[in-house]
Amino acid sequence: MAPSRPAEIKALSGARAFPPLILVLYHFCEGHGYRGAFWFDAIVAKGYLWVEFFFALSGFILIHVYGDRTAEFLRGTAAYFTFVKTRLARLYPLHLFMLFTLLGLVIALRALAAHGGYVSIYDQPYHPQNTLVGFLASLFLVQAWNILPYLTWNGASWFVSVEFLLCLLFPIYLFFSRGNMFSALLLIAAGGLALIVLAITSGHGLDLTFHNGIYRGMAGFAIGAGLSMLYRAMMARGWGDLPEGLLTLVQFAALLLLLDAIYRSSWAHKPQDIYVAFAMDALILTLAFDRGLVARALSTGVVLALGEWSYAIYMGQTFFLQFVRYVEQRWYPAWDAPVLGMRWSTFIWWTEPVALLAVCILWGILLAKLIEIPANRFLRARISGKA
Protein backbone atom coordinates (compact mmCIF):
# COMPACT_ATOMS: atom_id res chain seq x y z
CA MET A 1 0.00 0.00 0.00
CA ALA A 2 1.35 3.43 -0.93
CA PRO A 3 2.23 5.74 1.97
CA SER A 4 -0.36 8.37 2.82
CA ARG A 5 0.14 11.82 1.35
CA PRO A 6 1.94 14.18 3.75
CA ALA A 7 -0.05 17.08 5.16
CA GLU A 8 -0.15 20.27 3.13
CA ILE A 9 2.26 22.98 4.27
CA LYS A 10 -0.15 25.89 4.08
CA ALA A 11 2.47 28.62 4.46
CA LEU A 12 4.21 27.39 1.32
CA SER A 13 0.88 27.21 -0.52
CA GLY A 14 0.24 30.82 0.45
CA ALA A 15 3.80 31.83 -0.46
CA ARG A 16 2.89 31.23 -4.11
CA ALA A 17 0.46 34.16 -4.01
CA PHE A 18 2.72 37.16 -4.53
CA PRO A 19 5.57 36.15 -6.92
CA PRO A 20 3.33 36.11 -10.05
CA LEU A 21 2.18 39.66 -9.23
CA ILE A 22 5.77 40.87 -9.12
CA LEU A 23 6.49 38.96 -12.33
CA VAL A 24 3.64 40.74 -14.11
CA LEU A 25 5.11 44.09 -13.09
CA TYR A 26 8.60 42.93 -14.05
CA HIS A 27 7.54 41.91 -17.56
CA PHE A 28 5.63 45.16 -17.99
CA CYS A 29 8.50 47.38 -16.81
CA GLU A 30 11.07 45.53 -18.90
CA GLY A 31 9.09 46.52 -21.97
CA HIS A 32 7.73 49.90 -20.90
CA GLY A 33 10.42 51.32 -18.63
CA TYR A 34 10.83 51.41 -14.88
CA ARG A 35 8.96 53.97 -12.82
CA GLY A 36 11.88 55.97 -11.44
CA ALA A 37 11.14 55.09 -7.81
CA PHE A 38 13.91 53.01 -6.23
CA TRP A 39 11.67 51.37 -3.61
CA PHE A 40 9.53 49.99 -6.46
CA ASP A 41 12.07 49.51 -9.24
CA ALA A 42 14.56 47.50 -7.16
CA ILE A 43 11.95 44.90 -6.20
CA VAL A 44 10.40 44.72 -9.66
CA ALA A 45 13.73 44.58 -11.54
CA LYS A 46 14.64 41.50 -9.52
CA GLY A 47 11.19 40.10 -10.17
CA TYR A 48 12.42 37.52 -12.65
CA LEU A 49 14.18 35.76 -9.77
CA TRP A 50 10.86 34.66 -8.33
CA VAL A 51 10.98 31.94 -10.96
CA GLU A 52 13.98 30.72 -8.95
CA PHE A 53 11.69 30.62 -5.94
CA PHE A 54 9.18 28.50 -7.85
CA PHE A 55 11.80 26.00 -9.04
CA ALA A 56 13.06 25.53 -5.49
CA LEU A 57 9.51 25.41 -4.12
CA SER A 58 8.59 22.78 -6.71
CA GLY A 59 11.56 20.63 -5.72
CA PHE A 60 10.72 21.04 -2.05
CA ILE A 61 7.04 20.14 -2.36
CA LEU A 62 7.50 17.20 -4.74
CA ILE A 63 10.16 15.60 -2.53
CA HIS A 64 7.98 16.32 0.49
CA VAL A 65 5.03 14.56 -1.14
CA TYR A 66 6.81 11.70 -2.94
CA GLY A 67 9.97 11.22 -0.88
CA ASP A 68 8.52 8.23 0.99
CA ARG A 69 7.67 6.55 -2.32
CA THR A 70 11.20 6.49 -3.71
CA ALA A 71 11.41 2.69 -3.71
CA GLU A 72 8.12 2.49 -5.60
CA PHE A 73 9.41 4.89 -8.27
CA LEU A 74 12.74 3.10 -8.65
CA ARG A 75 11.22 -0.40 -8.64
CA GLY A 76 9.03 0.00 -11.74
CA THR A 77 7.50 2.39 -14.23
CA ALA A 78 3.87 2.48 -13.06
CA ALA A 79 4.39 5.06 -10.32
CA TYR A 80 6.62 7.14 -12.57
CA PHE A 81 4.15 7.31 -15.46
CA THR A 82 1.28 8.06 -13.08
CA PHE A 83 3.36 10.89 -11.62
CA VAL A 84 4.14 12.36 -15.06
CA LYS A 85 0.50 12.15 -16.12
CA THR A 86 -0.62 13.76 -12.86
CA ARG A 87 1.84 16.62 -13.26
CA LEU A 88 0.80 17.15 -16.88
CA ALA A 89 -2.84 17.22 -15.75
CA ARG A 90 -1.83 20.14 -13.56
CA LEU A 91 0.37 22.00 -16.05
CA TYR A 92 -0.80 21.28 -19.58
CA PRO A 93 -4.50 22.21 -19.92
CA LEU A 94 -3.99 25.88 -19.07
CA HIS A 95 -0.80 25.98 -21.13
CA LEU A 96 -2.67 24.60 -24.13
CA PHE A 97 -5.58 27.00 -23.65
CA MET A 98 -3.26 30.02 -23.47
CA LEU A 99 -1.29 28.85 -26.51
CA PHE A 100 -4.43 28.84 -28.65
CA THR A 101 -5.71 32.03 -27.02
CA LEU A 102 -2.55 33.81 -28.09
CA LEU A 103 -2.90 32.32 -31.56
CA GLY A 104 -6.37 33.88 -31.68
CA LEU A 105 -4.96 37.23 -30.49
CA VAL A 106 -2.30 37.21 -33.21
CA ILE A 107 -4.88 36.44 -35.91
CA ALA A 108 -7.30 39.08 -34.60
CA LEU A 109 -4.76 41.89 -34.22
CA ARG A 110 -3.20 41.22 -37.61
CA ALA A 111 -6.67 41.25 -39.19
CA LEU A 112 -7.45 44.58 -37.50
CA ALA A 113 -4.13 45.99 -38.72
CA ALA A 114 -4.80 44.85 -42.29
CA HIS A 115 -8.28 46.36 -42.16
CA GLY A 116 -7.05 49.62 -40.62
CA GLY A 117 -4.00 50.02 -42.83
CA TYR A 118 -1.41 50.10 -40.05
CA VAL A 119 1.40 47.80 -38.92
CA SER A 120 0.44 45.15 -36.38
CA ILE A 121 2.44 44.89 -33.16
CA TYR A 122 3.47 41.45 -34.43
CA ASP A 123 5.17 42.98 -37.45
CA GLN A 124 6.96 45.86 -35.74
CA PRO A 125 10.56 45.93 -34.49
CA TYR A 126 11.03 43.89 -31.31
CA HIS A 127 7.79 42.05 -31.98
CA PRO A 128 6.96 38.76 -30.20
CA GLN A 129 8.52 35.76 -31.93
CA ASN A 130 5.38 33.81 -32.76
CA THR A 131 6.61 31.29 -35.31
CA LEU A 132 5.23 27.99 -36.55
CA VAL A 133 8.26 26.14 -35.18
CA GLY A 134 7.75 27.89 -31.86
CA PHE A 135 4.09 26.92 -31.83
CA LEU A 136 4.88 23.24 -32.46
CA ALA A 137 7.63 23.27 -29.84
CA SER A 138 5.21 24.86 -27.36
CA LEU A 139 2.57 22.29 -28.22
CA PHE A 140 4.95 19.55 -27.08
CA LEU A 141 6.34 21.61 -24.16
CA VAL A 142 9.93 21.54 -25.42
CA GLN A 143 10.28 25.22 -26.37
CA ALA A 144 12.77 25.94 -23.57
CA TRP A 145 14.96 22.90 -24.12
CA ASN A 146 17.73 24.88 -25.85
CA ILE A 147 16.23 24.25 -29.29
CA LEU A 148 15.05 27.81 -30.08
CA PRO A 149 17.00 31.11 -30.01
CA TYR A 150 14.05 33.12 -28.69
CA LEU A 151 11.03 33.09 -26.40
CA THR A 152 7.92 32.19 -28.36
CA TRP A 153 4.15 32.57 -28.12
CA ASN A 154 3.34 32.52 -24.41
CA GLY A 155 6.77 33.57 -23.25
CA ALA A 156 5.92 32.78 -19.63
CA SER A 157 5.41 29.14 -20.55
CA TRP A 158 9.17 28.57 -20.84
CA PHE A 159 8.90 27.86 -17.11
CA VAL A 160 6.31 25.13 -17.76
CA SER A 161 8.55 23.62 -20.43
CA VAL A 162 11.37 23.34 -17.88
CA GLU A 163 8.97 21.99 -15.24
CA PHE A 164 7.95 19.29 -17.72
CA LEU A 165 11.59 18.30 -18.15
CA LEU A 166 12.01 18.23 -14.36
CA CYS A 167 9.02 15.87 -14.18
CA LEU A 168 10.76 13.51 -16.56
CA LEU A 169 13.97 13.73 -14.51
CA PHE A 170 12.23 13.44 -11.16
CA PRO A 171 13.35 9.85 -10.35
CA ILE A 172 16.95 11.07 -10.40
CA TYR A 173 16.16 13.62 -7.70
CA LEU A 174 14.26 10.96 -5.76
CA PHE A 175 17.29 8.69 -5.94
CA PHE A 176 19.50 11.36 -4.35
CA SER A 177 16.83 12.26 -1.80
CA ARG A 178 17.22 8.99 0.10
CA GLY A 179 20.12 10.21 2.21
CA ASN A 180 20.50 11.97 5.55
CA MET A 181 21.12 15.60 6.51
CA PHE A 182 24.65 15.47 5.09
CA SER A 183 23.27 14.28 1.74
CA ALA A 184 20.74 17.12 1.84
CA LEU A 185 23.51 19.67 2.33
CA LEU A 186 25.45 18.16 -0.57
CA LEU A 187 22.41 18.42 -2.86
CA ILE A 188 21.84 22.04 -1.81
CA ALA A 189 25.53 22.83 -2.36
CA ALA A 190 25.52 21.19 -5.81
CA GLY A 191 22.46 23.15 -6.91
CA GLY A 192 23.84 26.37 -5.43
CA LEU A 193 27.20 25.94 -7.15
CA ALA A 194 25.46 25.34 -10.47
CA LEU A 195 23.45 28.56 -10.05
CA ILE A 196 26.60 30.49 -9.19
CA VAL A 197 28.31 29.23 -12.34
CA LEU A 198 25.27 30.15 -14.45
CA ALA A 199 25.01 33.61 -12.87
CA ILE A 200 28.70 34.36 -13.47
CA THR A 201 29.02 32.97 -16.99
CA SER A 202 25.69 33.95 -18.59
CA GLY A 203 26.43 37.67 -19.00
CA HIS A 204 23.00 38.56 -17.59
CA GLY A 205 22.80 36.97 -14.19
CA LEU A 206 20.23 34.24 -13.77
CA ASP A 207 17.92 35.59 -16.46
CA LEU A 208 18.00 32.33 -18.44
CA THR A 209 14.88 31.19 -20.24
CA PHE A 210 14.90 29.65 -23.73
CA HIS A 211 18.69 29.17 -23.51
CA ASN A 212 20.04 27.29 -20.49
CA GLY A 213 16.80 27.77 -18.59
CA ILE A 214 16.77 23.99 -18.23
CA TYR A 215 20.01 24.12 -16.23
CA ARG A 216 18.66 26.97 -14.13
CA GLY A 217 15.59 24.87 -13.38
CA MET A 218 17.60 21.73 -12.59
CA ALA A 219 19.80 23.63 -10.16
CA GLY A 220 16.93 25.40 -8.41
CA PHE A 221 14.96 22.15 -8.19
CA ALA A 222 18.00 20.43 -6.64
CA ILE A 223 18.20 23.12 -3.96
CA GLY A 224 14.52 22.69 -3.21
CA ALA A 225 14.88 18.92 -3.03
CA GLY A 226 17.81 19.27 -0.64
CA LEU A 227 15.88 21.75 1.50
CA SER A 228 13.00 19.26 1.70
CA MET A 229 15.39 16.55 2.88
CA LEU A 230 16.89 18.98 5.39
CA TYR A 231 13.43 19.91 6.63
CA ARG A 232 12.54 16.24 7.07
CA ALA A 233 15.72 15.63 9.09
CA MET A 234 15.11 18.70 11.21
CA MET A 235 11.54 17.65 11.95
CA ALA A 236 12.77 14.20 12.97
CA ARG A 237 15.09 15.90 15.46
CA GLY A 238 12.24 17.86 17.02
CA TRP A 239 12.79 21.24 15.35
CA GLY A 240 9.07 21.45 14.66
CA ASP A 241 8.52 21.96 18.38
CA LEU A 242 10.60 25.12 18.58
CA PRO A 243 8.83 28.06 20.27
CA GLU A 244 6.61 29.93 17.85
CA GLY A 245 8.22 33.21 18.80
CA LEU A 246 11.62 31.89 17.74
CA LEU A 247 10.20 30.73 14.39
CA THR A 248 8.67 34.19 13.92
CA LEU A 249 12.07 35.81 14.51
CA VAL A 250 13.72 33.44 12.03
CA GLN A 251 11.06 34.16 9.39
CA PHE A 252 11.41 37.92 9.83
CA ALA A 253 15.18 37.49 9.59
CA ALA A 254 14.72 35.59 6.31
CA LEU A 255 12.50 38.38 4.96
CA LEU A 256 15.01 41.04 5.99
CA LEU A 257 17.79 39.02 4.37
CA LEU A 258 15.76 38.90 1.15
CA LEU A 259 15.05 42.64 1.18
CA ASP A 260 18.70 43.36 1.95
CA ALA A 261 19.79 41.20 -0.98
CA ILE A 262 17.34 42.99 -3.28
CA TYR A 263 18.20 46.54 -2.27
CA ARG A 264 21.94 46.23 -1.64
CA SER A 265 22.94 44.18 -4.68
CA SER A 266 23.52 45.91 -8.00
CA TRP A 267 20.90 46.40 -10.70
CA ALA A 268 19.27 43.23 -11.95
CA HIS A 269 20.70 40.74 -14.45
CA LYS A 270 24.08 40.68 -12.71
CA PRO A 271 25.93 37.85 -10.92
CA GLN A 272 24.94 39.47 -7.61
CA ASP A 273 21.38 38.29 -8.24
CA ILE A 274 22.50 34.97 -6.79
CA TYR A 275 22.22 36.49 -3.31
CA VAL A 276 18.53 37.13 -3.89
CA ALA A 277 17.97 33.56 -5.07
CA PHE A 278 19.69 32.11 -2.00
CA ALA A 279 17.68 34.39 0.30
CA MET A 280 14.49 33.05 -1.31
CA ASP A 281 15.66 29.51 -0.60
CA ALA A 282 16.21 30.39 3.07
CA LEU A 283 12.69 31.83 3.21
CA ILE A 284 11.22 28.56 1.91
CA LEU A 285 12.89 26.58 4.68
CA THR A 286 11.76 28.93 7.44
CA LEU A 287 8.16 28.88 6.20
CA ALA A 288 8.08 25.09 5.90
CA PHE A 289 7.56 24.67 9.65
CA ASP A 290 4.11 26.23 9.11
CA ARG A 291 4.28 28.10 12.40
CA GLY A 292 5.30 31.63 13.22
CA LEU A 293 3.72 34.98 12.44
CA VAL A 294 4.77 35.15 8.78
CA ALA A 295 3.68 31.56 8.13
CA ARG A 296 0.31 32.24 9.72
CA ALA A 297 -0.16 35.38 7.62
CA LEU A 298 0.48 33.34 4.49
CA SER A 299 -2.04 30.72 5.63
CA THR A 300 -5.03 33.05 5.69
CA GLY A 301 -7.94 32.41 3.34
CA VAL A 302 -7.38 35.29 0.92
CA VAL A 303 -3.69 34.56 0.54
CA LEU A 304 -4.28 30.83 0.06
CA ALA A 305 -6.88 31.60 -2.62
CA LEU A 306 -4.44 33.90 -4.39
CA GLY A 307 -1.84 31.14 -4.15
CA GLU A 308 -4.29 28.71 -5.74
CA TRP A 309 -4.78 31.12 -8.64
CA SER A 310 -1.07 31.97 -8.94
CA TYR A 311 -0.31 29.58 -11.81
CA ALA A 312 -3.20 30.97 -13.85
CA ILE A 313 -2.15 34.56 -13.14
CA TYR A 314 1.37 33.75 -14.26
CA MET A 315 0.32 31.90 -17.41
CA GLY A 316 -2.36 34.39 -18.38
CA GLN A 317 -0.26 37.54 -18.20
CA THR A 318 1.23 37.36 -21.72
CA PHE A 319 -2.17 37.88 -23.33
CA PHE A 320 -2.62 41.27 -21.69
CA LEU A 321 1.05 42.23 -21.90
CA GLN A 322 0.69 41.93 -25.66
CA PHE A 323 -2.84 43.33 -25.82
CA VAL A 324 -1.78 46.48 -23.94
CA ARG A 325 0.73 47.18 -26.73
CA TYR A 326 -2.16 47.22 -29.21
CA VAL A 327 -4.16 49.52 -26.92
CA GLU A 328 -1.18 51.87 -26.61
CA GLN A 329 -0.75 51.82 -30.38
CA ARG A 330 -4.34 52.49 -31.38
CA TRP A 331 -6.29 53.96 -28.48
CA TYR A 332 -4.05 56.04 -26.26
CA PRO A 333 -4.12 59.84 -26.68
CA ALA A 334 -0.95 61.82 -27.38
CA TRP A 335 1.55 61.80 -24.53
CA ASP A 336 1.08 65.52 -23.87
CA ALA A 337 -2.75 65.45 -24.08
CA PRO A 338 -4.51 66.81 -20.95
CA VAL A 339 -6.32 64.15 -18.87
CA LEU A 340 -7.91 64.96 -15.50
CA GLY A 341 -5.89 68.12 -15.21
CA MET A 342 -2.55 66.55 -16.01
CA ARG A 343 -0.58 65.34 -18.99
CA TRP A 344 -1.55 61.89 -20.26
CA SER A 345 2.05 60.68 -19.80
CA THR A 346 1.91 61.64 -16.11
CA PHE A 347 -1.52 60.12 -15.59
CA ILE A 348 -0.70 56.79 -17.25
CA TRP A 349 2.77 56.36 -15.72
CA TRP A 350 1.51 54.63 -12.58
CA THR A 351 -2.07 53.95 -13.66
CA GLU A 352 -1.10 51.56 -16.44
CA PRO A 353 0.92 49.00 -14.44
CA VAL A 354 -1.57 49.06 -11.56
CA ALA A 355 -4.51 48.55 -13.94
CA LEU A 356 -2.64 45.81 -15.80
CA LEU A 357 -1.95 44.01 -12.54
CA ALA A 358 -5.61 44.18 -11.52
CA VAL A 359 -6.73 42.88 -14.92
CA CYS A 360 -4.20 40.01 -14.80
CA ILE A 361 -5.46 38.98 -11.36
CA LEU A 362 -9.08 38.93 -12.52
CA TRP A 363 -8.11 37.14 -15.72
CA GLY A 364 -6.12 34.61 -13.68
CA ILE A 365 -9.08 33.94 -11.40
CA LEU A 366 -11.28 33.25 -14.42
CA LEU A 367 -8.65 30.99 -15.98
CA ALA A 368 -8.21 29.07 -12.74
CA LYS A 369 -11.91 28.59 -12.09
CA LEU A 370 -13.00 27.87 -15.66
CA ILE A 371 -10.00 26.10 -17.20
CA GLU A 372 -7.17 25.04 -14.88
CA ILE A 373 -8.99 23.60 -11.87
CA PRO A 374 -11.86 21.81 -13.71
CA ALA A 375 -9.48 20.35 -16.29
CA ASN A 376 -7.10 19.17 -13.59
CA ARG A 377 -9.90 17.50 -11.64
CA PHE A 378 -11.28 15.82 -14.75
CA LEU A 379 -7.90 14.47 -15.87
CA ARG A 380 -6.87 13.31 -12.39
CA ALA A 381 -10.14 11.41 -12.10
CA ARG A 382 -9.44 9.74 -15.41
CA ILE A 383 -5.87 8.89 -14.33
CA SER A 384 -7.07 7.37 -11.07
CA GLY A 385 -9.85 5.47 -12.86
CA LYS A 386 -12.61 7.19 -10.91
CA ALA A 387 -14.18 8.98 -13.86
GIPE-V44715 format. One record per pair of residues at least 4 apart in sequence whose C-alpha atoms are under 8 Angstrom apart, sorted by the first residue. I is the first residue (numbers start at 1). J is the second residue. Records with the same first field share a line. If there is no record, write none. Layout:
BEGIN
I=J ; J
END
This chain:
BEGIN
2=69
3=68 ; 69
5=65 ; 66
6=64 ; 65
8=13
9=13 ; 288 ; 289 ; 290
10=14 ; 290 ; 295 ; 298 ; 299 ; 304
11=15 ; 287 ; 288 ; 290 ; 295 ; 296 ; 297 ; 298 ; 299
12=16 ; 57 ; 284 ; 287 ; 288 ; 290 ; 298
13=17 ; 298 ; 299 ; 304 ; 307 ; 308
14=298 ; 299 ; 300 ; 303 ; 304 ; 305 ; 306 ; 307 ; 308
15=19 ; 298 ; 307
16=20 ; 54 ; 306 ; 307 ; 308 ; 310
17=21 ; 303 ; 304 ; 305 ; 306 ; 307 ; 308 ; 309 ; 310
18=22 ; 306 ; 307 ; 310
19=23 ; 47 ; 50 ; 51
20=24 ; 50 ; 310 ; 311 ; 313 ; 314
21=25 ; 313 ; 314 ; 357 ; 361
22=26 ; 43 ; 44 ; 47
23=27 ; 44 ; 47 ; 48 ; 50 ; 314
24=28 ; 314 ; 317 ; 357 ; 360
25=29 ; 44 ; 47 ; 353 ; 357
26=30 ; 44 ; 45 ; 46 ; 47 ; 48
27=31 ; 321
28=32 ; 33 ; 321 ; 353
29=33 ; 34 ; 35 ; 44 ; 45
30=34 ; 45
34=41
35=40 ; 41 ; 349 ; 350
36=41
37=41
38=42
39=43
40=44
41=45
42=46 ; 262 ; 263 ; 267 ; 268
43=47 ; 262 ; 263
45=267 ; 268
46=50 ; 262 ; 268 ; 269 ; 273
48=52 ; 207
49=53 ; 206 ; 207 ; 273 ; 276 ; 277
50=54 ; 277
51=55 ; 159
52=56 ; 216 ; 217 ; 220 ; 277
53=57 ; 220 ; 277 ; 280 ; 281
54=58
55=59 ; 163 ; 217 ; 220 ; 221 ; 224
56=60 ; 220 ; 221 ; 222 ; 223 ; 224 ; 225 ; 281
57=61 ; 221 ; 224 ; 284
58=62 ; 221 ; 224
59=63 ; 220 ; 221 ; 222 ; 223 ; 224 ; 225 ; 228
60=64 ; 221 ; 223 ; 224 ; 225 ; 226 ; 227 ; 228
61=65 ; 224 ; 225 ; 228
62=66 ; 67 ; 225
63=67 ; 174 ; 177 ; 225 ; 228 ; 229
64=228 ; 229
66=70
67=174 ; 177 ; 178
69=73
70=74 ; 171 ; 174 ; 175 ; 178
71=75
72=76 ; 79
73=77 ; 78 ; 79 ; 80 ; 171
74=171 ; 175
76=80
77=81
78=82
79=83
80=84 ; 171
81=85
82=86 ; 383
83=87 ; 167
84=88 ; 167 ; 168
85=89 ; 383
86=90 ; 379 ; 380 ; 383
87=91 ; 167
88=92 ; 93 ; 164
89=93 ; 375 ; 376 ; 379 ; 380
90=372 ; 376
91=95 ; 160
92=96
93=97 ; 371 ; 372 ; 375 ; 376
94=98 ; 312 ; 315 ; 367 ; 371 ; 372
95=99 ; 157 ; 160 ; 315
96=100 ; 139
97=101 ; 371
98=102 ; 154 ; 315 ; 316 ; 319
99=103 ; 135 ; 138 ; 139 ; 153 ; 154
100=104
101=105 ; 319
102=106 ; 153 ; 154 ; 319
103=107 ; 153
104=108
105=109 ; 319 ; 323
106=110 ; 122
107=111
108=112
109=113 ; 120 ; 121 ; 326
110=114 ; 120 ; 122
111=115
112=116 ; 120
113=117 ; 118 ; 119 ; 120
114=118 ; 119 ; 120
119=123 ; 124
120=124 ; 326
121=127 ; 325 ; 326
122=127 ; 128
123=127
128=151 ; 152 ; 153
129=134 ; 150 ; 151 ; 152 ; 153
130=134 ; 135 ; 152 ; 153
131=135 ; 152 ; 153
132=136
133=137
134=138 ; 143 ; 148 ; 152 ; 153
135=139 ; 152 ; 153
136=140
137=141 ; 142 ; 143
138=142 ; 143 ; 152 ; 153 ; 161
141=160 ; 161 ; 164
142=147 ; 161 ; 162
143=147 ; 148 ; 151 ; 152 ; 158 ; 161 ; 210
144=148 ; 151 ; 158 ; 159 ; 161 ; 162 ; 209 ; 210 ; 211 ; 213 ; 214
145=161 ; 162 ; 210 ; 211 ; 212 ; 213 ; 214
146=210 ; 211 ; 212 ; 213 ; 214
147=210 ; 211
148=210 ; 211
149=210 ; 211
150=210 ; 211
151=155 ; 158 ; 209 ; 210
154=158 ; 315 ; 318 ; 319
155=318
156=160 ; 314 ; 315 ; 317 ; 318
157=161 ; 315
158=162 ; 209 ; 210 ; 213
159=163 ; 209
160=164
161=165
162=166 ; 213 ; 214 ; 217
163=167 ; 217
164=168
165=169 ; 214
166=170 ; 217 ; 218 ; 221
169=173
170=174
171=175
172=176
173=177 ; 222 ; 225
174=178
176=183 ; 187
177=183 ; 184 ; 225 ; 226 ; 229
179=183 ; 184 ; 229
180=184 ; 229 ; 230 ; 233
181=185 ; 229 ; 230 ; 233
182=186
183=187 ; 226
184=188 ; 225 ; 226 ; 227 ; 229 ; 230
185=189 ; 226 ; 227 ; 230
186=190 ; 226
187=191 ; 222 ; 223 ; 225 ; 226
188=192 ; 222 ; 223 ; 224 ; 225 ; 226 ; 227
189=193 ; 223
190=194 ; 219 ; 222 ; 223
191=195 ; 218 ; 219 ; 220 ; 221 ; 222 ; 223
192=196 ; 219 ; 220 ; 223 ; 278
193=197
194=198 ; 216 ; 219
195=199 ; 206 ; 216 ; 219 ; 220 ; 274
196=200 ; 271 ; 274
197=201
198=202 ; 205 ; 206 ; 216
199=203 ; 204 ; 205 ; 206 ; 270 ; 271 ; 272 ; 273 ; 274
200=205 ; 270 ; 271
201=205
202=206 ; 208
203=269 ; 270
204=269 ; 270 ; 271
205=268 ; 269 ; 270 ; 271 ; 272 ; 273 ; 274
206=216 ; 269 ; 270 ; 271 ; 273 ; 274
207=269
208=212 ; 213 ; 216
209=213 ; 214
212=216
213=217
214=218
215=219
216=220
217=221
218=222
219=223
220=224
221=225
222=226
223=227 ; 281
224=228 ; 281
225=229
226=230
227=231 ; 285
228=232 ; 285
229=233
230=234
231=235 ; 285 ; 288
232=236
233=237
234=238 ; 239 ; 240
235=239 ; 240
238=242
240=289
242=246 ; 247
243=247
244=248 ; 291 ; 292 ; 293
245=249 ; 292 ; 293
246=250 ; 292
247=251 ; 286 ; 291 ; 292 ; 293
248=252 ; 291 ; 292 ; 293 ; 294
249=253
250=254 ; 286
251=255 ; 283 ; 286 ; 287 ; 292 ; 293 ; 294 ; 295
252=256 ; 294
253=257
254=258 ; 279 ; 282 ; 283 ; 286
255=259 ; 283
256=260
257=261 ; 279
258=262 ; 276 ; 279 ; 280 ; 283
259=263
260=264 ; 265
261=265 ; 273 ; 275 ; 276 ; 279
262=273 ; 276
265=272 ; 273 ; 275
266=270 ; 272 ; 273
268=273
269=273
272=276
273=277
274=278
275=279
276=280
277=281
278=282
279=283
280=284
281=285
282=286
283=287
284=288
285=289
287=291 ; 294 ; 295
290=295 ; 296
291=295 ; 296
292=296
293=297
294=298
295=299
296=300
297=303
298=303 ; 304
299=303 ; 304
300=304
301=305
302=306
303=307
304=308
305=309
306=310
307=311
309=313 ; 364 ; 365 ; 368
310=314 ; 364
311=315 ; 364 ; 368
312=316 ; 364 ; 365 ; 367 ; 368 ; 372
313=317 ; 360 ; 361 ; 363 ; 364 ; 365 ; 367
314=364
315=364
316=320 ; 360 ; 363 ; 364 ; 367
317=321 ; 360 ; 364
318=322
319=323
320=324 ; 356 ; 360
321=325 ; 356
322=326
323=327
324=328
325=329
326=330 ; 331
327=331 ; 332
328=332
333=337 ; 344
334=344
335=343 ; 344 ; 345
336=343 ; 344 ; 345
337=343 ; 344
338=342 ; 343 ; 344
339=343 ; 344 ; 347
342=346 ; 347
343=347
344=348
345=349
346=350
347=351
348=352
349=353
350=354
351=355
352=356
353=357
354=358
355=359
356=360
357=361
358=362
359=363
360=364
361=365
362=366
363=367
364=368
365=369
366=370 ; 371
367=371 ; 372
368=372 ; 373
369=373 ; 374
370=374
371=375
372=376
373=377
374=378
375=379
376=380
377=381
378=382 ; 387
379=383
380=384
381=385 ; 386 ; 387
382=386 ; 387
END
